[in-house]
Amino acid sequence: MTTATATRFADNTTTNPVNRVREYGFAPGLKYMPVRGLVAGVSELPQGILILFKPRVEKYLNGEYRPTTQEFSAKEQAKWIYAKYVGGTAGDTGFRTLDMLTQLPYDKATGEDQADNYFGVVHPNVIPGGNCPMGLETNVGDVWQRPNKNAASNPCPTCRLEWLNSEACAKRITAAVENGFDRGILEALRVKLRESYQAGWEFAKNKFEQSKGELAASAAGSPGKKNFDESDYHYMAMIHKKDPIVEQAELVTKQAEVQGRIQAESMAKAVASLMPQQPVAAPVTASEDVESLKAQIAEQNAKIEALLNHVATLADTPSNGGKKK
């Protein structure tokens, strides 16, 4: 097993056989999705990996109002989380159950599960040929096993949607089908993951817009948040948006650069219009051209000298009918 290990819950030999069916879920990259540990066995949903729910029994201390043990089937766990993060007050966060993987064969003793193989075809740990420009996508795997706890642990909905809609993804599925995978299951999984990421993207966008509105209201004097917080910056990354302040500063800088170029070009044209137009000499390529150019210069100098002499003569000539004063 390489992916679903984060939430493999303890097996329960006394569970009703009807409830022994495992369930799979998926979350598309939100920063923090807390869950009720009593029901799900974990306090936070891992993101971007295959989440496996198995029947489990929660043990209690004996008490007057609580049973010694309480059983939670895989379906109950997935249903509770779905109700909280899709139909609840938080809105649709993109959590989805992956029913198409439930009936795939698996070996309980070894942990080998065909669901992992199918998931890996459609949702590889690393998107082939690309990295997220916002720094979210690294190696999307088991967040609990990351050597660097500060490493990006969430997938990017924008990048993943691009991948799921790409020709490269379709070719990867076709190649898997040629190697024995079921196309119907792969395509159904692709559709469900696309739905999950689209919902996660829209959730992040709405949260970001909400924070922008709160900041604008705060700037106008209303009480509320004064700055973007960590979650807001994560929402920005999920939808490939920059901090509006940074974006505005970059826009102002770009406008200044464009305006500077326009002014420089205008000044250059103005200076050029004031300069006398000079004939452009042909490039000198041989010795005879040099001699020809010298002759032209000498001829031009002679004409200039003759013109100056003529001007001097006119200055000495009286203007009163030819008589000197």
TALIN-V637406 format. One record per residue. N is the residue number from 1. RES is the residue in one letter. PSI is psi in whole degrees, -180 to 180 (* if undefined). NEAR is the number of other ideal C-beta (glycine too) atoms within 10 Angstrom. D_LAST is the distance of its C-alpha to the last C-alpha in Angstrom with 1 decimal. Layout:
BEGIN
n->{N | N}
res->{RES | RES}
psi->{PSI | PSI}
near->{NEAR | NEAR}
d_last->{D_LAST | D_LAST}
END
This chain:
BEGIN
n->{1 | 2 | 3 | 4 | 5 | 6 | 7 | 8 | 9 | 10 | 11 | 12 | 13 | 14 | 15 | 16 | 17 | 18 | 19 | 20 | 21 | 22 | 23 | 24 | 25 | 26 | 27 | 28 | 29 | 30 | 31 | 32 | 33 | 34 | 35 | 36 | 37 | 38 | 39 | 40 | 41 | 42 | 43 | 44 | 45 | 46 | 47 | 48 | 49 | 50 | 51 | 52 | 53 | 54 | 55 | 56 | 57 | 58 | 59 | 60 | 61 | 62 | 63 | 64 | 65 | 66 | 67 | 68 | 69 | 70 | 71 | 72 | 73 | 74 | 75 | 76 | 77 | 78 | 79 | 80 | 81 | 82 | 83 | 84 | 85 | 86 | 87 | 88 | 89 | 90 | 91 | 92 | 93 | 94 | 95 | 96 | 97 | 98 | 99 | 100 | 101 | 102 | 103 | 104 | 105 | 106 | 107 | 108 | 109 | 110 | 111 | 112 | 113 | 114 | 115 | 116 | 117 | 118 | 119 | 120 | 121 | 122 | 123 | 124 | 125 | 126 | 127 | 128 | 129 | 130 | 131 | 132 | 133 | 134 | 135 | 136 | 137 | 138 | 139 | 140 | 141 | 142 | 143 | 144 | 145 | 146 | 147 | 148 | 149 | 150 | 151 | 152 | 153 | 154 | 155 | 156 | 157 | 158 | 159 | 160 | 161 | 162 | 163 | 164 | 165 | 166 | 167 | 168 | 169 | 170 | 171 | 172 | 173 | 174 | 175 | 176 | 177 | 178 | 179 | 180 | 181 | 182 | 183 | 184 | 185 | 186 | 187 | 188 | 189 | 190 | 191 | 192 | 193 | 194 | 195 | 196 | 197 | 198 | 199 | 200 | 201 | 202 | 203 | 204 | 205 | 206 | 207 | 208 | 209 | 210 | 211 | 212 | 213 | 214 | 215 | 216 | 217 | 218 | 219 | 220 | 221 | 222 | 223 | 224 | 225 | 226 | 227 | 228 | 229 | 230 | 231 | 232 | 233 | 234 | 235 | 236 | 237 | 238 | 239 | 240 | 241 | 242 | 243 | 244 | 245 | 246 | 247 | 248 | 249 | 250 | 251 | 252 | 253 | 254 | 255 | 256 | 257 | 258 | 259 | 260 | 261 | 262 | 263 | 264 | 265 | 266 | 267 | 268 | 269 | 270 | 271 | 272 | 273 | 274 | 275 | 276 | 277 | 278 | 279 | 280 | 281 | 282 | 283 | 284 | 285 | 286 | 287 | 288 | 289 | 290 | 291 | 292 | 293 | 294 | 295 | 296 | 297 | 298 | 299 | 300 | 301 | 302 | 303 | 304 | 305 | 306 | 307 | 308 | 309 | 310 | 311 | 312 | 313 | 314 | 315 | 316 | 317 | 318 | 319 | 320 | 321 | 322 | 323 | 324 | 325}
res->{M | T | T | A | T | A | T | R | F | A | D | N | T | T | T | N | P | V | N | R | V | R | E | Y | G | F | A | P | G | L | K | Y | M | P | V | R | G | L | V | A | G | V | S | E | L | P | Q | G | I | L | I | L | F | K | P | R | V | E | K | Y | L | N | G | E | Y | R | P | T | T | Q | E | F | S | A | K | E | Q | A | K | W | I | Y | A | K | Y | V | G | G | T | A | G | D | T | G | F | R | T | L | D | M | L | T | Q | L | P | Y | D | K | A | T | G | E | D | Q | A | D | N | Y | F | G | V | V | H | P | N | V | I | P | G | G | N | C | P | M | G | L | E | T | N | V | G | D | V | W | Q | R | P | N | K | N | A | A | S | N | P | C | P | T | C | R | L | E | W | L | N | S | E | A | C | A | K | R | I | T | A | A | V | E | N | G | F | D | R | G | I | L | E | A | L | R | V | K | L | R | E | S | Y | Q | A | G | W | E | F | A | K | N | K | F | E | Q | S | K | G | E | L | A | A | S | A | A | G | S | P | G | K | K | N | F | D | E | S | D | Y | H | Y | M | A | M | I | H | K | K | D | P | I | V | E | Q | A | E | L | V | T | K | Q | A | E | V | Q | G | R | I | Q | A | E | S | M | A | K | A | V | A | S | L | M | P | Q | Q | P | V | A | A | P | V | T | A | S | E | D | V | E | S | L | K | A | Q | I | A | E | Q | N | A | K | I | E | A | L | L | N | H | V | A | T | L | A | D | T | P | S | N | G | G | K | K | K}
psi->{140 | -20 | -46 | 13 | -23 | -34 | 39 | 111 | 158 | 135 | 150 | 111 | -16 | 0 | 145 | 129 | -29 | -31 | 8 | -5 | 131 | 160 | 152 | 147 | 171 | 138 | 137 | 16 | 16 | 155 | -39 | 117 | 82 | 147 | 165 | 110 | -31 | -37 | -48 | -16 | -7 | 161 | -14 | 138 | 130 | 153 | 143 | 11 | 168 | 119 | 122 | 125 | 128 | 155 | 139 | 159 | 125 | 125 | 140 | 162 | 150 | 134 | 163 | -35 | 5 | 144 | 164 | -38 | 157 | 132 | 137 | 119 | 165 | -40 | -39 | -42 | -50 | -39 | -41 | -45 | -40 | -44 | -36 | -41 | 6 | -48 | 1 | -173 | -21 | -21 | -177 | 106 | -10 | -2 | 134 | 147 | 144 | 77 | -27 | -17 | -11 | -41 | 5 | 148 | 146 | 156 | 108 | -33 | -44 | -19 | -1 | 131 | 125 | -25 | -37 | -41 | -43 | -44 | -41 | -26 | -50 | -31 | 74 | 153 | -38 | 127 | 123 | 126 | 21 | 152 | 147 | 124 | -16 | -1 | 11 | -47 | 118 | -117 | 99 | 107 | -148 | 108 | -30 | -17 | 9 | 131 | -30 | 107 | -19 | -2 | 152 | 124 | -1 | 142 | 165 | 115 | -38 | -47 | -41 | -36 | -41 | -42 | -48 | -26 | 1 | 159 | -32 | -40 | -43 | -41 | -36 | -40 | -44 | -42 | -38 | -39 | -40 | -20 | 16 | -2 | 156 | 119 | -39 | -43 | -43 | -43 | -38 | -39 | -41 | -44 | -44 | -40 | -37 | -42 | -42 | -49 | -36 | -42 | -41 | -39 | -46 | -36 | -47 | -42 | -45 | -40 | -40 | -45 | -37 | -43 | -38 | -42 | -40 | -40 | -39 | -42 | -39 | -40 | -26 | 1 | -7 | 152 | 152 | -171 | 144 | -23 | 160 | 144 | -176 | -41 | -40 | -43 | -33 | -40 | -41 | -46 | -39 | -34 | 11 | 49 | 145 | 165 | 125 | -34 | -45 | -41 | -41 | -41 | -41 | -38 | -43 | -43 | -44 | -41 | -40 | -40 | -44 | -44 | -39 | -41 | -40 | -44 | -41 | -42 | -39 | -43 | -40 | -40 | -39 | -44 | -42 | -35 | -23 | -15 | 139 | 141 | 124 | 139 | 140 | 118 | 144 | 147 | 140 | 123 | -11 | 168 | -36 | -29 | -36 | -46 | -40 | -41 | -39 | -41 | -41 | -39 | -43 | -43 | -41 | -41 | -39 | -42 | -41 | -42 | -41 | -40 | -40 | -40 | -40 | -40 | -40 | -38 | -43 | -34 | -30 | -9 | 127 | 154 | 13 | 61 | 18 | 2 | 132 | 148 | *}
near->{15 | 14 | 22 | 24 | 17 | 18 | 22 | 17 | 19 | 10 | 12 | 17 | 7 | 8 | 17 | 10 | 7 | 8 | 15 | 15 | 14 | 23 | 23 | 25 | 23 | 26 | 24 | 28 | 30 | 23 | 17 | 11 | 19 | 12 | 20 | 13 | 11 | 11 | 18 | 24 | 18 | 17 | 9 | 14 | 23 | 23 | 22 | 26 | 26 | 25 | 26 | 25 | 28 | 23 | 25 | 21 | 16 | 15 | 8 | 11 | 6 | 7 | 8 | 4 | 4 | 10 | 11 | 10 | 11 | 13 | 15 | 22 | 21 | 23 | 17 | 17 | 25 | 24 | 15 | 17 | 24 | 16 | 11 | 20 | 24 | 17 | 10 | 12 | 5 | 14 | 14 | 18 | 23 | 26 | 25 | 23 | 22 | 23 | 13 | 19 | 25 | 15 | 12 | 17 | 8 | 18 | 9 | 11 | 6 | 8 | 12 | 12 | 24 | 16 | 24 | 21 | 14 | 22 | 24 | 14 | 19 | 23 | 23 | 14 | 16 | 12 | 21 | 11 | 8 | 13 | 13 | 19 | 12 | 19 | 10 | 23 | 24 | 18 | 12 | 23 | 18 | 20 | 17 | 13 | 8 | 14 | 5 | 8 | 8 | 6 | 10 | 20 | 22 | 24 | 26 | 30 | 28 | 23 | 21 | 27 | 18 | 15 | 24 | 21 | 13 | 15 | 7 | 14 | 23 | 13 | 11 | 18 | 18 | 13 | 11 | 18 | 16 | 9 | 8 | 6 | 18 | 14 | 12 | 10 | 20 | 21 | 15 | 17 | 24 | 19 | 13 | 18 | 23 | 17 | 16 | 27 | 29 | 17 | 20 | 31 | 22 | 16 | 23 | 27 | 16 | 14 | 21 | 21 | 13 | 12 | 20 | 14 | 11 | 17 | 18 | 12 | 13 | 14 | 10 | 8 | 6 | 9 | 8 | 13 | 12 | 10 | 9 | 18 | 11 | 9 | 15 | 21 | 17 | 20 | 24 | 22 | 24 | 29 | 20 | 15 | 18 | 14 | 12 | 14 | 11 | 10 | 12 | 11 | 12 | 11 | 10 | 10 | 10 | 10 | 10 | 10 | 10 | 10 | 10 | 10 | 10 | 10 | 10 | 10 | 10 | 10 | 10 | 10 | 9 | 9 | 9 | 9 | 8 | 6 | 7 | 4 | 7 | 6 | 5 | 6 | 10 | 9 | 6 | 11 | 8 | 8 | 8 | 9 | 13 | 11 | 10 | 13 | 13 | 10 | 10 | 11 | 11 | 10 | 10 | 10 | 10 | 10 | 10 | 10 | 10 | 10 | 10 | 10 | 10 | 10 | 9 | 9 | 9 | 9 | 7 | 7 | 8 | 9 | 7 | 7 | 5 | 7 | 7 | 7 | 4}
d_last->{120.7 | 117.1 | 115.8 | 118.4 | 119.9 | 118.0 | 120.3 | 123.6 | 126.1 | 129.6 | 132.2 | 135.1 | 138.4 | 140.0 | 137.3 | 138.4 | 137.8 | 136.0 | 133.3 | 133.0 | 130.1 | 126.9 | 123.7 | 120.1 | 117.0 | 113.2 | 110.4 | 106.8 | 105.0 | 104.9 | 104.6 | 107.8 | 110.8 | 113.7 | 117.1 | 120.6 | 122.1 | 125.6 | 125.0 | 122.7 | 123.5 | 119.9 | 117.6 | 114.5 | 113.9 | 112.3 | 109.3 | 108.6 | 112.0 | 115.3 | 117.3 | 121.1 | 123.5 | 127.2 | 130.2 | 130.7 | 133.0 | 131.7 | 134.4 | 134.8 | 136.9 | 140.0 | 139.2 | 140.7 | 137.9 | 136.8 | 138.6 | 139.0 | 136.9 | 134.6 | 133.7 | 130.3 | 130.1 | 127.0 | 126.4 | 126.6 | 124.0 | 121.5 | 122.2 | 121.7 | 118.3 | 117.2 | 118.1 | 116.1 | 113.0 | 112.8 | 114.6 | 114.2 | 111.8 | 109.4 | 108.6 | 108.7 | 107.8 | 108.5 | 111.9 | 114.0 | 117.5 | 117.7 | 120.9 | 120.4 | 121.1 | 124.3 | 126.8 | 125.4 | 127.9 | 127.9 | 130.1 | 131.1 | 132.5 | 129.5 | 126.8 | 125.4 | 124.0 | 122.6 | 120.4 | 118.3 | 117.7 | 116.7 | 114.4 | 112.7 | 111.8 | 109.9 | 108.8 | 108.1 | 107.5 | 104.0 | 102.0 | 101.3 | 97.7 | 96.2 | 95.8 | 95.1 | 91.4 | 92.7 | 95.1 | 98.3 | 99.8 | 101.3 | 104.8 | 106.6 | 110.1 | 112.7 | 110.7 | 113.7 | 113.6 | 109.9 | 109.4 | 106.3 | 107.2 | 103.5 | 102.7 | 101.8 | 105.2 | 104.1 | 103.1 | 99.9 | 100.7 | 97.3 | 97.7 | 101.4 | 100.7 | 98.2 | 100.8 | 103.6 | 101.5 | 100.3 | 101.3 | 102.1 | 104.8 | 106.3 | 106.5 | 108.1 | 110.8 | 111.3 | 111.8 | 114.4 | 116.2 | 116.5 | 118.2 | 120.8 | 119.2 | 119.8 | 116.7 | 117.9 | 118.2 | 114.8 | 113.0 | 114.7 | 113.7 | 110.1 | 110.1 | 111.6 | 109.3 | 106.3 | 107.7 | 108.1 | 104.6 | 103.0 | 104.9 | 104.0 | 100.3 | 100.4 | 102.3 | 99.6 | 96.8 | 98.5 | 99.1 | 95.5 | 94.2 | 96.7 | 95.4 | 91.8 | 92.8 | 94.6 | 91.6 | 89.3 | 91.8 | 92.0 | 88.2 | 88.4 | 90.9 | 94.2 | 96.8 | 97.3 | 96.2 | 92.9 | 92.5 | 93.6 | 96.8 | 98.3 | 99.8 | 96.6 | 94.8 | 97.7 | 97.4 | 93.7 | 94.6 | 97.3 | 94.8 | 91.9 | 89.8 | 87.7 | 87.6 | 85.4 | 83.5 | 82.8 | 82.0 | 79.5 | 77.8 | 77.5 | 76.1 | 73.4 | 72.5 | 72.3 | 70.1 | 67.8 | 67.5 | 66.7 | 64.1 | 62.5 | 62.3 | 60.7 | 58.1 | 57.3 | 56.9 | 54.6 | 52.4 | 52.3 | 51.3 | 48.5 | 47.1 | 47.4 | 45.4 | 42.4 | 42.4 | 40.3 | 42.7 | 43.2 | 45.0 | 48.4 | 49.0 | 52.4 | 54.8 | 54.9 | 58.3 | 58.1 | 56.2 | 54.7 | 53.3 | 51.6 | 50.0 | 48.9 | 47.3 | 45.5 | 44.1 | 42.9 | 41.2 | 39.5 | 38.3 | 37.0 | 35.2 | 33.6 | 32.3 | 30.9 | 29.1 | 27.7 | 26.5 | 24.8 | 23.0 | 21.8 | 20.5 | 18.6 | 17.0 | 15.9 | 14.3 | 12.1 | 11.2 | 8.0 | 9.8 | 8.4 | 10.7 | 9.7 | 6.5 | 3.8 | 0.0}
END
